[in-house]
């Protein structure tokens, strides 16, 4: 497909879509390389300035997956790819690395971490269990990084991850060393304990923000622990609740407006009554 626009003759070839993944990748590389030279904004970018963009694009990919929006997923994956190529271009300019090295390093990692697939001596020792594959993957990662302690592995969990996800990963690594409850009842009891400690901290001194936040953090951490036992992703669970809250709030607001009232003019009891109606309506539609 060609885009009919007035453009510099030297760039006309970039308006034609690549016929395969190789030519399409080369096209995007060329575009980014040109932008780095000719666009004032692109010229100023660094690895650090692009950090938030990488996070944002990754989240938008996840949102497209959650929405089962394949067309949007295609677009957002392209945005993530742009980020990868942009960082690789910066690396090449600075003499640190280039896209070829980035891709080859990933290829080598995939081969190295799947010996049950790629190594001939393991060809007849197929690992059929997904758990076994993941166990092997983690063992190889530990060997590669030379990290023998659980604490080191905890510290390797990326700090940029959302706190719920990071807590889940840290707890999982602690559990792998045997530091864990026997079953979910221990996690449930811990939630009750931390809840009481939060209430006590508030009742003792409602102005001690540092102590209240510490106890709130303990409560959230214990909730993540319960999620791990229940094999529930805490990020997904919270996202579901957020969407549910927005949906029910919209119901309350719409009902209020249909009665000629603004939410600001309603009592909490009135709004709560509409909230309960929204819950009943949801339940009846299931």
C-alpha positions in Angstrom: 0.0 0.0 0.0 1.3 3.4 -0.9 0.6 6.7 0.9 0.0 9.5 -1.6 1.7 12.6 -0.1 4.2 15.1 -1.2 7.5 13.9 0.2 11.2 14.2 -0.4 12.3 11.9 -3.3 15.0 10.3 -1.1 12.2 9.1 1.3 9.6 7.9 -1.2 10.6 4.3 -0.8 9.6 4.4 2.9 5.9 4.9 2.0 5.7 1.3 0.6 4.9 -1.4 3.0 7.4 -4.2 3.5 6.6 -7.5 1.8 7.8 -9.6 4.7 8.9 -9.2 8.3 12.5 -8.6 7.3 11.8 -5.8 4.9 9.1 -4.3 7.3 11.7 -4.3 10.1 14.3 -2.6 7.9 11.7 0.0 6.9 11.0 0.9 10.6 14.7 1.0 11.4 15.3 3.4 8.5 12.4 5.7 9.6 13.7 5.9 13.2 17.2 6.5 12.0 16.0 9.4 9.8 13.9 10.8 12.6 16.9 10.8 14.9 18.7 13.0 12.4 15.9 15.3 11.3 13.2 15.6 13.9 14.0 18.0 16.8 12.0 15.9 19.4 13.4 12.5 18.3 16.9 14.0 18.3 16.6 14.9 22.0 15.5 11.5 23.3 17.6 9.3 25.5 17.1 5.9 27.1 16.0 7.7 30.3 13.5 10.0 28.5 11.9 7.0 26.8 11.3 5.0 30.0 7.7 6.2 30.6 6.9 5.5 26.9 8.0 1.9 27.1 5.9 1.3 30.3 2.9 3.0 28.7 3.0 1.0 25.5 3.4 -2.2 27.4 0.3 -1.4 29.5 -1.6 -0.6 26.3 -0.7 -4.0 24.9 -2.1 -5.6 28.0 -5.3 -3.5 27.8 -5.8 -4.6 24.1 -5.4 -8.2 25.2 -7.8 -7.8 28.1 -10.3 -6.2 25.7 -9.8 -9.0 23.1 -9.2 -6.2 20.6 -7.0 -7.9 18.0 -6.8 -4.8 15.7 -5.7 -2.6 18.6 -3.3 -5.3 19.8 -1.6 -5.2 16.4 -1.2 -1.5 16.7 0.1 -1.5 20.2 2.6 -4.3 19.5 4.0 -2.1 16.8 4.4 0.7 19.3 6.3 -1.6 21.6 8.5 -2.6 18.7 9.2 1.0 17.9 10.4 1.5 21.5 12.8 -1.5 21.1 14.2 -0.3 17.8 14.5 3.3 19.2 16.5 2.1 22.2 18.6 -0.1 19.9 19.3 2.9 17.6 20.4 4.9 20.6 22.6 2.0 21.7 24.2 1.9 18.3 24.8 5.7 18.2 26.5 5.5 21.6 28.6 2.4 20.5 27.0 0.2 23.2 24.9 -2.3 21.1 22.7 -2.5 18.1 19.4 -4.2 17.1 21.2 -7.2 15.6 23.0 -7.8 19.0 19.7 -7.3 20.9 17.9 -9.9 18.7 20.8 -12.4 18.7 21.2 -12.2 22.5 17.5 -13.0 22.9 17.8 -15.9 20.4 20.8 -17.3 22.4 18.8 -16.9 25.6 15.8 -18.8 24.3 18.0 -21.7 23.0 20.0 -21.8 26.3 16.9 -21.8 28.4 15.1 -24.6 26.4 17.6 -27.4 26.5 14.8 -29.9 26.4 14.0 -28.6 22.9 17.3 -27.6 21.4 20.0 -29.9 22.9 20.4 -33.2 21.1 21.3 -35.1 24.3 17.9 -34.2 25.7 15.9 -35.0 22.6 14.5 -38.3 24.1 13.9 -36.7 27.5 11.0 -34.5 26.6 9.7 -32.4 29.5 5.9 -32.7 29.2 4.9 -30.9 32.3 4.6 -27.1 32.1 5.7 -26.9 35.8 8.8 -28.8 34.9 9.5 -26.5 32.0 9.1 -23.4 34.3 11.3 -25.0 37.0 14.0 -25.7 34.5 13.7 -22.1 33.2 14.2 -20.7 36.7 17.1 -23.0 37.4 18.9 -21.9 34.3 18.3 -18.2 35.0 19.8 -18.6 38.5 22.9 -20.3 37.0 23.3 -17.7 34.3 23.2 -14.8 36.7 25.3 -16.5 39.3 22.7 -15.7 42.0 22.6 -18.4 44.7 20.7 -16.7 47.5 16.9 -16.1 47.6 17.5 -12.6 48.7 19.5 -11.9 45.5 16.7 -13.3 43.4 14.2 -11.1 45.3 16.3 -8.0 44.6 16.3 -8.8 40.9 12.6 -8.3 40.7 12.3 -5.1 38.6 11.6 -2.0 40.8 9.5 -0.5 38.0 6.9 -3.2 38.2 3.5 -2.3 39.7 3.7 -2.9 43.5 1.1 -5.7 43.5 3.0 -7.7 40.8 6.3 -7.1 42.5 4.9 -8.3 45.8 3.6 -11.4 44.1 7.0 -12.2 42.6 8.9 -11.6 45.8 6.6 -13.8 47.8 6.8 -16.5 45.2 10.6 -16.5 45.4 10.4 -16.7 49.2 8.0 -19.6 48.9 10.4 -21.5 46.7 12.9 -21.5 49.5 10.3 -22.9 51.9 9.3 -19.7 53.6 5.6 -20.0 53.2 2.3 -20.9 54.9 1.2 -24.5 54.8 -2.1 -23.5 53.1 -4.2 -20.5 52.4 -5.7 -20.4 55.9 -2.4 -19.0 57.2 -2.7 -16.2 54.6 -6.3 -15.5 55.6 -5.3 -15.3 59.3 -2.5 -12.9 58.4 -5.0 -10.6 56.6 -7.1 -10.4 59.8 -4.1 -9.7 61.9 -2.8 -6.9 59.6 -6.3 -5.4 59.4 -6.5 -5.2 63.2 -3.0 -3.6 63.3 -4.0 -1.0 60.7 -7.1 -0.1 62.7 -5.1 0.1 65.9 -2.5 2.3 64.3 -5.2 4.7 63.2 -7.0 4.7 66.5 -3.8 5.3 68.4 -2.7 8.2 66.4 -4.6 9.2 63.2 -1.9 11.8 62.4 0.9 9.3 62.3 0.8 8.9 58.5 4.1 7.0 58.3 2.9 4.3 60.7 -0.6 4.1 59.0 1.0 3.7 55.6 3.3 1.0 57.0 0.4 -1.0 58.4 -1.6 -0.5 55.2 1.3 -1.8 53.2 1.4 -4.9 55.4 -2.3 -5.5 54.8 -2.0 -5.2 51.1 1.1 -7.5 51.1 -0.9 -10.1 53.0 -3.8 -9.8 50.5 -1.3 -10.5 47.7 -0.1 -13.5 49.6 -3.7 -14.9 49.7 -4.0 -14.2 46.0 -0.9 -16.3 45.3 -2.4 -19.3 47.2 -5.7 -18.8 45.3 -3.8 -18.8 42.0 -5.3 -15.3 41.3 -3.3 -12.5 39.7 -3.7 -9.6 42.1 -3.3 -7.0 39.3 -6.1 -8.6 37.3 -8.3 -9.0 40.4 -7.9 -5.3 41.2 -8.5 -4.2 37.6 -11.7 -6.2 37.6 -12.9 -4.5 40.8 -11.9 -1.0 39.4 -14.0 -1.7 36.3 -16.9 -3.0 38.4 -16.7 0.1 40.6 -16.8 2.5 37.6 -19.7 0.5 36.1 -21.8 0.7 39.3 -20.9 4.3 39.9 -22.1 5.1 36.4 -25.4 3.3 37.2 -25.8 5.4 40.3 -25.1 8.7 38.5 -27.4 7.8 35.6 -30.3 6.9 37.9 -29.7 10.1 39.9 -29.8 12.2 36.7 -32.9 10.5 35.5 -34.6 11.6 38.7 -33.4 15.2 38.2 -30.8 15.0 40.9 -27.0 15.7 41.0 -24.9 13.4 43.1 -23.7 16.4 45.1 -27.2 17.0 46.2 -27.9 13.4 47.4 -27.2 11.9 50.7 -24.9 8.9 51.1 -27.8 6.7 52.0 -29.6 7.7 48.8 -26.5 6.9 46.7 -25.9 3.6 48.6 -29.5 2.5 47.9 -28.9 3.1 44.1 -25.6 1.2 44.5 -27.4 -1.8 45.9 -29.8 -1.6 43.0 -26.9 -1.8 40.6 -25.6 -4.9 42.3 -29.0 -6.6 42.1 -29.3 -5.7 38.5 -25.9 -7.1 37.7 -26.7 -10.3 39.5 -30.0 -10.7 37.6 -28.2 -10.3 34.3 -25.7 -13.0 35.0 
